[in-house]
Amino acid sequence: MGAAALSKEICPELPRHASTQMTLNSVSGIKAAEKLGYTRVVIGRELSKDEIDEIAENTRLQLEVFVHGALCVSVSGQCYMSSLFGGRSGNRGLCAQPCRLDFSVDGRHNIMSLKDGSIVGRLPELPRITSFKIEGRMKRPEYVACAVDACRRSLDGEAYDAERLAGIFSRGGLTEGYFDGTMSGMQGIRGKDDVENSAAALKGIKELYKAEYPRYELNIKVKIKRGEPICASGTYSGRNNIGGIIFAHMDIFPEEAKGAPLTAEAVCERMSKLGGTPYYAGEITAEVDDGLYVSAAVLNDLRRSLCLMKGDSTHEYKLPKRDIRAMIPRKAEPRKGEIRYRAEVHTAKQLKQALSLDFDIIYAPMGLLDENTPDKRRIAVIPPLILSDCEEETAARLVELRDMGFNKGLAHTLGHAELLKKCEFNILGGYRMNVLNSLAAKACSDYGFWDITLSFEGTAAVLAEINSPRPVGIVAYGRLPLMLARRCPIMDGKPCGRKTPFGAGESCNRCIKDRQGNDIPVLCGGNCVELLNPDTLILSDKQNILKQFDFAVLKFTVEDDIKPIYDMYRNNGKPEGRLTRGLYFRGAE
């Protein structure tokens, strides 16, 4: 959000696309993107066709959808496994793909690794989608050519070679598991058969990318006049109303012919050779004075120059004449005063305990709350972490809770923020907003956030320098989330729904194991699961760090008794046993 806000300040006309990392996967999220001035949103790989259609029917923004390639097992923008395990942030584009490693449960292995997704054969079912995205980083040209060719044929209603598409690269085959909503049969790893199939599929594919696909019809007019430089103009048009006018000229004058003079037919023939360019020949005309000569090499250069020109559909944006550095907020002044503690709870027992302790604010899943909940003004309601399949029900329940006297809500995404604002709640920002700099903090403030919990992917030193118009805090205790997923690795499909309504409930008391035998707890949220770090973050003995922030959040998940932890923080207690300091000292790339 910080980068987007800065680009808008520098160049307001610049079209901005919201990355899939922004977790804009609900109607409310897309409405937030509209208000922020984005022109396109890349929605998540994890959405079903029905959910994509629902979003498309309720927005004027362009939408971009992943249609072929590697799948994230996590909800986009909500994975911290690569950061916490190896210091490489997936949210910054440096994911080391630790989910491909051997996680196991009940004798099943590699349970986090998914097959590549492919809905190429179903592209005609998405008429409202502006852009289809092929995920092909680090892939060879043949992979790109095969995937693009298949997509093009599918859109044109032609048959494509599905066997070759699966053969060029796969992890035990391809899946439509997210798109069809089943989320079953998605697990897969790359084996020996996949490697052998790739070698066989490579044969003959090079023919697909010998020449660039001709996207635009180009009409060309050439003028070769005595005493004037040679010039050509062109008009082009393509899909989605893309088109423009281009012009090229050579600082070369035609010569008087010593032999056979140049003809208009010869010029048109030469100018129509558009192979290897984005164009195919439309109407080609030429005005040539009698008795002149121009070499074939000069005409070829003229054609090449014309095809390289930018048309009037390419807008040139003028930057303001001002010091861009002045747009960056100064570092925050050291904060003064006693640290305030907040609790994030997961179960009814934890909520009851938290209400008996001196927490400033308590974040609680909305499914735990009702008219009998005491001290409502001290509670911030947490909506379901995934809104895409329960947005209307969530909105209705929020209105009920508001009428009961609850007035604060925790937003982990812009979709949450928009929905909470619509239901007249004060918005508190969660750590899943991934705020790591002053510009992002200001963008949240401008949107209406009362405060923000900063991302735990930043070092304490960097986070303390963030200059925010609103109070800021950090997560100071708890099992940090490794990822949020719509597919349960234990169930090998949809989550079991072990919950009370709206994302609250007990832990299913199940874990998966990593290669070292560490237990990774799995929390069920009904329509999603949250995987937790094996080690607990503890900063109770780092009061000098905590005092640099306005508040600290103690995140309770699998704990049965939270009072000893609260006391440990209040008394600057020294922790014992296995723990982690997270990324607050080592940081992440």
N, C-alpha and C positions, 0 to 999 in steps of 0.2 A: 504493500500500500504506500510505503514511503517513496519508492521509485516512481510509482504511478502519479502520486501527488506532485513530485518534483517535475516530471515531464509535462504535466498539465500547466504548471507554473511557467516553465520555460517556453513551451510552445502549445498554447491552448488548442490549436487546430489539429495537432498530431493525433491520428487514430490510435487508440490504445486497446489492446487485447488483454483480457483477464486470463491469466494462466490457470490451468487445472489445479495448481498448487494453492489457489485461493479458496478451494472447497465451495464453489458456487454451484451446488447440486440440488437446489430446490427453487421453487417459484419465488420465494422470498429472497433467496440469494441473488437471483437474476434481477429482481426489482431493485435490490441494493446496487448492483452493478449499473443499472440504468441511471440511478440517481447520481452515481459517481462519474458518469460520463463515458463509460466504456462503449466501444462500438461492437466488440465481439467478446464472447465468453467461451472458453474451452471447458466443456463440462466433463465430468469424471468417467473413467472407464467402467466404473462399478455400477452405472445406472442401467435399468432395464428399458426396453423399448417403450413401455407404457409411461415410465417416468420421463423419458426423453420427450415423448409426445406431449405430456402435460406441460413441461417447461416451454416447449416450442409454441404451444397454443396460447401462452400467457406472456409473451414478450415480443417486442419489436427489434430486439438486438439480434445480430448475427450469432449463430451457434456453430461451434466446431466440435466434432465428435470423433473419438478414436474408433477406427474401423478394422485395423489389422496391426498385429505386432504384439510385443511383450505386454503382459498385464501386471499391474501392481496388485498384490494381495491386500494392500492397505487402501483405505479411502484416500484419494488424492489430497496432499497437503497435510495429512494427519499421521505420517510415519516418522518416527524418531529412532528407529532401530539402528540405522547406519550411523547416525550421530553418536548414540550412546555406546554402541559396541566398538566402533572404529574411528570416531571423530570426523567422519565425512557425512555432511548433511545432504539428505535427499531433497530437502526443501531449497537447497542452493544448487541443485543439479549435480551433485557429486555422489549419488547413491552408490555404495559398494555392493548392493544386492545381497546382504547377509541372509535374506529370506530364502535364497536358493540353497543355503546350507542345510545340513541334515537335522531338522527338528522332528521329534517323534512323539507318538502317543499310541498306547494300546497295540504296540507291535508294528504300527504303520510308520513309514519313514518319509522324509522330504515333504512333510505335510503342508509346508508353507509355500512350496514352489508350484506355480501354476503353469498350465499350458499357455501358449500364445493365443490371444483372442483373435477371432476373425468373423466379421459379419459382412464380408464382401458380397456374398450372394443375396443380401437383404438390403442393399443400399437403396433400391427403388422404394422401399417402405419408409424412407425418411425424406420426404419431399421438402420439408421446411428447413432442413439443415443446409447451411451455407458452405461449410468446408468439412471434408472428410480427411482425417489425419491418420497417416501410416507411421507407426512407431518403429523407426529403423536405424537408431543410432548404432554406430560401430558395425553396421552390416555392409556387405559388399555390393557393388553396382547391380549384379544379377538379381539380388534380393529386391532391390528397389524397383528394377525394371519389371520383374514378375508381378509384384504387388500392384504397381500402378497400372500395368496392362490388365490385370484381372478386374480392378476397380472400374477402369474405363469401359471395359466390355460389359460389366454388370450394369452400369448406369445406362448404357446404350441398348440394353435388352438382349445382348448377345451372350452366348455360352462362353465360359472361360475354363481354363484347365485347372480345376480344383485340386487334382492330385499333384500337379506340379507346384501349385502354390503352397500346399502343405509340405511338399518334399523339400523345397528350397531352404526352409528352416522351420523347425518345430521342436517342441519339447514333449514328445509322445503324442503328437497330434495337435489339432486346433480345437477351440471351444467357443461356444456362444453362451456360456454359462451365466454371465452377467446379463447379457442382452435379453435372454428369454426368461430371466428371473428365477431359474431353478437353483443356480449356484452349485450344482452337483456335477460330478465327473470332470472337475476342472484341474485336479492335481496332475502334475506332470514334470518330468525331468528330461534333460537331453541325454539320450543314450546312444549306443553304438549304431543301432538301426537308423536313428535320425541323421547321424553323420554320413552313413552310406547313402541314404536317400538324397541328401543334399548334393553329393558328388554326382549322382545320376541325373538329378533335376537341372544341374548347371548346363547340361549339353543343349546347345541351340538357343539359350536365352539371350546371348549377346546380340542376336539379330534384333531384339526388341529395343535396344537403345543405341543403334547405330546413328540414328538421326533424332533430333528433338521432336517431340509431338507437336504438330502444327496447330496452335490454339486459335489463331486469329486469321480471318480473311483479310488480305491486304490488296487494296486497289492502288495502282501506281500510275502516275503521270510523269513523263520525262520530257524535258525541253532541251533541245540542242539547236541553238540559234547562232548564226554568224555574228561574231563580235561580242558574244555573251558567255559567261562561265556556264559550264554544264551543271544542270540541277535536276532534282527529282523531288516529288512530293507524294505522300501516301496517306490514305485513310484506312483505318482498320477497325474491326469490330469482333467481339467474341461473346462468350457466355456472361450472364449476370450484368449485362449492359456495360461491359468494359469496352472501351474504344478510345480512339483519339486520332490526331493528325500529326504526321511527322514530315520532316523536311530535311533534305541533304543537298549540299552543293559541293562542287570541286573547284578549286582555284585553277582550273585548267580550261583553256579555250579550244574549241574544235579546230582542226586543221583543214585546209583545202585539200580535197581528195586528189591524189596523183593517179590512182587507179579507179577501181569500182567504188562509187560513193556509198556512204552508209544509208541504210533504209530504216524506216520506222519498224518494219517487220523484224529486222535483225535486232533492233534495240529491245523490242518487246520480248523476243525469245530469250535474250540474255537476262533481262530483268525478272523473268518468271522463274528462274532457277533458285528457288527459296529453300531448298533442302538444308537441314541443319539449323534452321531458324525457327522462331515461334510462329511463323506465318505460312499460309498457303496462298497461292496466286488467285486473285479475284480478277477484276478488269484491269488489264495492262494496256496503256495507250502511250504514244510517243509523237511529239511534234519535232520533225527533223527538217531543217532547211536543205534544199538541194545542193549537191556538190560538196558535202562536208565528209570528214573522216574522223572517227574516234576509235582508238584501239580497244580490243576486247578486254585488256587488263584494266583500262580506265573505267569501262562500264561495270566490270566486276567490283572494282573499288567503290563505285557509286552505289551499287546495290548493297554491298556490305555496310557502307556508312549509313544508308537509309534504315537498314534493319537493326542497327545499333542505337538509333535515335530514340529519345523519350518522347512520348506523345503528350497531349494535353490532359490525359487522364492521370498523369503523374504530377502531383501537386508539389511544388517546391515551397517548403515552409521557412519563413524568415524568423530568425531568432531575435529576441529583444536585445537592445544595446544596453545591457546592464551586467553587473557583476553577479554571476551565478552563485559564487561562493557566499554572497550575502543572504541567499535563500536558505542556507543550512543553519539551523539553530545552534547557538553556542552551547557548550557543555553545561550541564546542570550544576548549580551551586550545591555544596554539601548540605544534606538535610539535617535538621535538628529535631530533637524530641524523641520520645520513647517509641519503639517499634510497636505496631498494632498487629495482633494475630487474627487470622481468619481460618476457618475450618471448611474443608470440602469433604462431605460425607457421602457414603454409598448405601448404607443400610439404616433401617429404622432405629436399631440399637445405638448406632453411632450418633444419629441425630438427637436422640434423647439425652445422651451424655453431653454432646456439644452444647445443647441448650442450658445445661447446668453449669457450664464453664464460662469464663469471661472472654469469649471470642467477640471480636468487633462485629464480624458478619459471618454467617454460616451459609455456604453454598449447599443446596440440597436438591436432589432430583424431584421433579414435580409430582412423581407418583407417590412420594412419601408424605405429601402435604394434603391437609384438608382443613375444614373449618375448626377442628379441635386442636390444631397445631398452635402452641403458645408462641408469644413473642414474634409475631409475624413480620414486624418491621425490621427485625434483625436477620431475616432470612432472604437470601437471593435464590430465586427459582432457577433450576437447571432444566432447560428443555431437552428432549431426546437428542443425542449427539448426531443422529442422522434424521433429517426432516423429510427426505424425498418421498417416503411412502406413508407419512402420518401427519402431514402439515395441517390439514383442516381440523383434525381431531385435536392437535396440539394447540392451535389457535383458540378453539372453543374452550379447552381446559384452562388456558391462560386467562381468558376472560372470567371464568368462574373463580379462579384463584385471586384475581385482582379484586373482584367483588367481595371476596372474603377478607381482604385487607392486606394481602401481599402486594408489595410495590416495587420490588427489585428483581432483576433477572440477570443471569450470567450468560453472556454471549461468547461462544467458542468459535463462531463463524459469523460472517456478515449476514447470512440467512437468519441466524438467531437474532442478531441485532435488529434487523428489519421487522421480524415478527414481534419481538418484544416492544419495539417502538409503536407498532401498529396497535398493540394491545395495551398501550399506555403504561408500560413498565419503565423504570429507570434502568439504564443499561450499564452493567459492569462487564468489563472485558476479561475474557479468560486467556490462559497461556496458549491455547490452540490458535489464537489470532496471529501468533508468530511475529510479534512486534519486537524488533531488534534495533531500532534507531529512533531518533527524535522525530523524523519526518513521519514515520508510521504512527508514532504516538499522537502526533498532532492530527493526522488524518482520522484517527479513531475519535479524537476529541471533537473535531469538526462534524463528524457524523452523529455525535450525540452521546458518546460514551462518558460515563461519570468518572471512571478510572480504568486502569488496564493492568493486568498481570502480565509481565514481560515473558518472553520466550526463555525457556531454560536452555536453549541452544547457544546463548551468549555467555561470555565470561562475566563474572561479577563486576570486574573493573569496567568493562565496556557498558554493561547495563546501568551501572551507577552514574555514568556520564550522560545518560539520556535526559534531555530537557523536554519535559512534558507539561502541557497546560493543566493536566489532570494528575491526581495521585497515581503512583506506580508501585507495584510490588513484585515479589518473586515467589516461586514455589520453594519452600524451605524444608519440607519434609514429605516423604512418601515414596511409594513405588511409582516411579515415573512411567508414563505410557510408552511402550515400544511402538505400538501402532493401534489404529482403529480399523476394524475390518468388517465387511458385510457378510463375509463367508466365514463360518466357524471351522477352524482346523480340527477340532475334536469331532464335530458332527459330520465333517466332510461335505458341508453344504450350508443350508440356512441355519441361523442360530436357533436354539431350542425354544427360545421365548421364556426362559426361566426368569420371571420378573413380575413385579406388580406393574400396573400401567405406566406408560410414559418414562421408561428407562430406569426405573428404580428396582432394587431387589437385592437378594443375597448373592454372594459369589456361588458359582456352581461347584466350588471346592475341587476343581479339576485344574491340572497343570499340564503343559507340554514340556518336553525336555530338549535342551540344546545339546551340542556335541560333547560338552564337558559334564553333562549330567545335571546341570542346574535346572531347577524348577521355574517355569515361567507361568505365573497365575493367569487364568483366563476369566474375565468378568463378562457375564452375559447382560446385554442391554436390551434384549428383546429382538430388535431388528439389526443388531450389530454386536460385535464382541470387542473387548479391549484387552490387549495383551500387555502385561506389566513386566517391568524390569526385575530380574531375579534379586538384585540388591536394593536396599532401601536408602534413599537420599536422607542424610541427616546433617544439619547445620546448627544444632543446638549450641555447640561450643564456638560458633563463629559469629558472635554478637556484633563484632566490629564490622562484619560484612552486612549483616541484616539491618543495622542501623543506617545504612546508606539508602534505604528504601522506606516508603511510607507504610507499607504493610508486608507481612509474610503469610503465605498460605500453607497450612498443614493439610496435606492431602491424605485422607484416610480411605483405604480400600478393603484390605483383608484383615485389618486390626479388629480384635474383639474388645479391647479395652483401650480407650484413647486418653484417659486422664493421666497416666504416667508419662505419656509423650508430651502432653500439654505442660505438665509440671517440669519436665526436663528442659523445655524451652524457656519457661518462665524463670528458671533457676540457673540458666547457663550451664546445664549439665553436660558432662563429658560422656559421649556415647561409648559403648563397648560392643565388641563383636564385629561381624561383617557389615560393612556399609559402603556407600559411595558418596562422593562429593559432586556427582554428576559432571556437568561440563563447565561449572562455574570457575574452575581454575585451569583446566586443560584446554577448554574451548573446542570448536569444531570448524572445519573448513567449509 
